[in-house]
Amino acid sequence: MHSALASAITSFSELRTKEVINVRDGSLLGCITDIELNSFTGEISAIILPSGNGILASLSPKNRLCIPWCNIERIGRDTILVKLEVDVKQ
């Protein structure tokens, strides 16, 4: 079991209420809309967040941010801390 879990999650509905924050730059990424499961092991392999603007943007697969489970640093009472590389565009 991932060390970030340590009995922090009881249900998917509870997981969906937590805000996801990138520890690299402190940015708020949003809330989880879906999860990706490994069908062989039954483990969560990734969390899915909307990355586009607007309600309908989250319906398109290209407007989703898929964060691998191994990138989760800590799951707290109100937030989930993840470590993602920050895109620097100049």
N, C-alpha and C positions, 0 to 999 in steps of 0.2 A: 504494500500500500504506500502511496506517495506520502511523504512526510508532511506535506501541507494539509492533508486531510485530517489526520489525528482525531477522528470522530466529529468533525466540524459539519458534515453534511448529513441531513436526515432524509431529504427528498429533493427531487428536481425542482419542485415549486419553490422551495426555500432557496435553492441555488440561483434561481432566476431573479430573485429580489435584490441580489447583491450587485453593487457597482464594480466594474472591472477597471483597475488603474494600472498603468504601465509604470513600473518602478524606475525605468531608465530616464524618463523625462517628467514623470508626475502627471501625465495626461489622463483624463477620464475617457475611457474607450466606450463606455455604455454598459448595458446590461445584457446578460446572456439570453438569446432567443432560442437556441437549440444546442444539442450536444451530439457528438459523433461517438458511436460505440464500436468496439471491436467485436464482431459477431462470433468470433471463436472463444474469446476469453470473457466477454460480457463487461469488460472494463471500459471506462470513458477514455477515448483517445484524443479528443479535442473538444473545446467549447467554441460555439459559433456566436458572433455578434454582428449586428448590422453595421456596415461601413459607409453606406450612402446616406444622403439626406432625404427625409420624407418617409412616410409610412410605407409606400409602395416600393421604395428602393430596397427594403430588406427582403422582398420576395424573389429577387433575382440572385442566383448563385454568385454572379460576378460582383455583387455588392455586399458580400459577406466577408467578415474577418474571421478566419479559422485559426485559433490559437491552440497549438499542441499542448496536451496535458502536461508534458515535461517542462513547459514554460511557466507553469503556475508556481509561484514562490510561496504564497501563503493564502489561506482562506480564513478570513476573520468573520466577526459577527455581521458586519455591514458591507464589507468590501472583499474583493479578490485581487490580490497583487500578482501581476504577471511581469515577466521580463521579456520585452520585445525590442529588437533593434529599431532605432529611430531613423526614419527616412529623412535625410538632409538633402533638400533640392535647392539648388542655387542657379 
